[in-house]
């Protein structure tokens, strides 16, 4: 079964998303940053959920039932698209 997401039509850096917001990774432009993101389980097209965000601090996201803290400067370079999605603590993003 395919996952269905609805995009709001605009992109923003991961560092600017809000707490309790779902986003889809649109692009990770720098190859070194892309490699770091892949190690965290985050690739272009991945859908993630923001658990916590500190002003000019790390963004804590949920990726495949794993909490990951992403530093502010790394989060600034990752482009995202806000989406509507359903969330289950047991099953992750649906």
N, C-alpha and C positions, 0 to 999 in steps of 0.2 A: 504494500500500500504506500502510495506517495504522500509525503508531507505537503500540506498546503499552507502557504503563508501569504499574507496580504501586506504589500509594501505601501508606505506612506509617500513614496516618490522623491525623497530627498536624502542626501547622504551627509554624514557628520563624522568627525573623529571619535574613536572609542572613548577618548578622554572626556567627551561632552555628553555622553548618554546619561540618562537619569536612572536612579535606583528603581528596581522593579520593572525595568524596560527590557523588551526583547529586541534584539538586533540580529541582522545577518551580516557577516563579513563580506564587504564588497571588494576591497583590494588591500593588499599589503605591498606597497611599492618597492621597498628596499629588499634586496635578496637576503641580506644578513638578518634583517628583522623578520622576513618571511620564514627563514630557517628557525629562528627562536620561537615563532608562533607555532610552527608545525610541531616542535618539541612539546609544546603545551597542549597539543591536540586541536589547534585552531588553524583552519585553512580558509581560503576564499570560498564562500558559499556556506560556511558553517553558521549555524544559528546558536546564539548564546543568550543568557539571561543575566542581567546585572543584579548582583546581590547587595553590593555596597559601593559607594563612591565617595572618596574624600576630596575636598577642594584642593586642586594642585597636588594630589596624592594618588595612591594606587586605586585602581578600579578592580573590584573583586567580582568575578563572573563565574557562572556555572557552565561548564563545558562537559557534556556527556556525564552528568552526575559527579563531576569533580570540581571543587572550588579552586580557582586560580586567581592570584593577585598579580595584576599587570601594572608595572610602573607607569607613572604619568607620561614620561617622554616617549616610551614605547607605545603607549595607548594613543598618543597624538598622531602617530604616523599610520595607524590602522583605520581605514575608512569603513563605515558601517551604514546600513539602511535600517531604520526602525521598522519593525514588523508587528503584526498581531499574530499571536500563537497561543496555544494552550500549554499548560505546564502541569506536570505531575511529579511530586517529590520522589515517587518510586520509579517512574518510567522516563524522567527527563523531558525534553521537548517533544511534543507530538505534532 
